[in-house]
Amino acid sequence: MLTVEKIGGTSMSALSQVLDNIVFYGRSGDALYNRVFVVSAFSGVTNVLLENKKTKAPGVYQKLADGADYRTTLLDVATFLKELNTNYSELGLDVVKADEVVDRTIAEILRYLDSATTMLASGYLNEGILLAVREILASIGESHSAYVLADILTKRGVNTHLIDLAGLQDNRVMTINERITDAFAGIDLASSVCIVTGYAKGTEGIMREFDRGYSEVTFSKIAEILRPQEAIIHKEYHLSTADPGLVGIENVKPVGNTNYDIADQLADVGMEAIHPKAAKPLEMAGVQLRIKNTFEPAHPGTLISKGYISKVKRVEVITGTDQQLLIDIYDPLMTGNVGSDLKIMQCFFDHDTSYTFKVTSANSISIVIWENDLKPELIDDLKQYFEKVTTEPVAMVCLLGTNMDQPGLLAKATAALAKADINIVSAGIAKGKVNIQFLIAREDFQKAIISLNKEIG
């Protein structure tokens, strides 16, 4: 069957395991074909091209945006890519040719960046130019990793098509979907392995909306167009019943099966099985998504489908985040006063701020947002209309499941938290009962996850 498969950056850096555990695992001859692999950049490459995702250390993009020496940093990236090439020589990569590709790419990118800095110096269109620079730089990592994998497979006698959607030397004006459709036209998928860049060039600018989540969006768009029997994401870990880093690897197991609604709930608290904007096209197209562990190839992983409902009542995932902020809006005039909620939501809309949780009482409405999304102007506007507006850092822990509507579950969860001496700030359950949410003090987050996993997981 046709599959579209995405390989993440950490997995790509273990390229020998990618070959053994993904590409060739249990396959030979014609069974290798009818597969499309969408690849991320090797681990760490996008960080040095843009900025470090965790430490925020500046990469080439940030250096250019700050008016610093971006040329030296970009040349350092070239050296880094060539070092990676050397590491993969033992797998069959033609290092000389791969290094030549790096040199040509970097030289062309430098010309683009030098032109961009000239335009930036003029004072016109700065935001648009910087967005374009970010797009150009992001594409380098995926173009490099895709070339490396495609060359290795070709050397091993596999009929391989390298599809570079970055379009560095393609000046045609196309949307992303048009570029993908054009790239696959004429390819006999039944007798091919396609290696595709996780970055895709298009008039809409894939990073403008999705930023660092773009590779999953490219993967999703390809699956939406090709309509495979299954889409697969290969990660360095399973989609587990809880975070093994918090509760211990011995205390979790792969989820096994769930649906796209639960995938959305996970994304809402930052634990993405897949980027929510990437999941929706797959769901609407009826394409099943499988999350697999690169390092456990025999394990089927977790299958996410549109209509799945667990046959037994169970909690499928215990998760949450300690990076949220509670905004409490109080006013004695709310009681019986139609429109208070509307006024609050208008303020949120005006400041482009979404929320993950909301509860109401007679005189107050409490709303939870990501702490990083807080805008002082939002609080100032709310204070114009309501008597008292306060903020409080909180954590949220959640019980997720496709079929967990059972008597006593809420009591069992609150008892588990009480047993760990954790006070509940607030709680919420929507009618669908796929997500039970508890707000707690931020310092109790890890303790709460461990306690819930022990008593319920």
Beta strands, then each sheet from edge to edge (+ up, - down):
strand 1: 3-7
strand 2: 35-39
strand 3: 160-163
strand 4: 193-197
strand 5: 230-235
strand 6: 257-259
strand 7: 288-293
strand 8: 302-305
strand 9: 317-330
strand 10: 357-360
strand 11: 364-370
strand 12: 388-400
strand 13: 424-429
strand 14: 435-441
sheet 1: 3+ 4+ 2+ 1+ 5+ 7+ 8- 6-
sheet 2: 10+ 11- 9+ 12- 14+ 13-
end
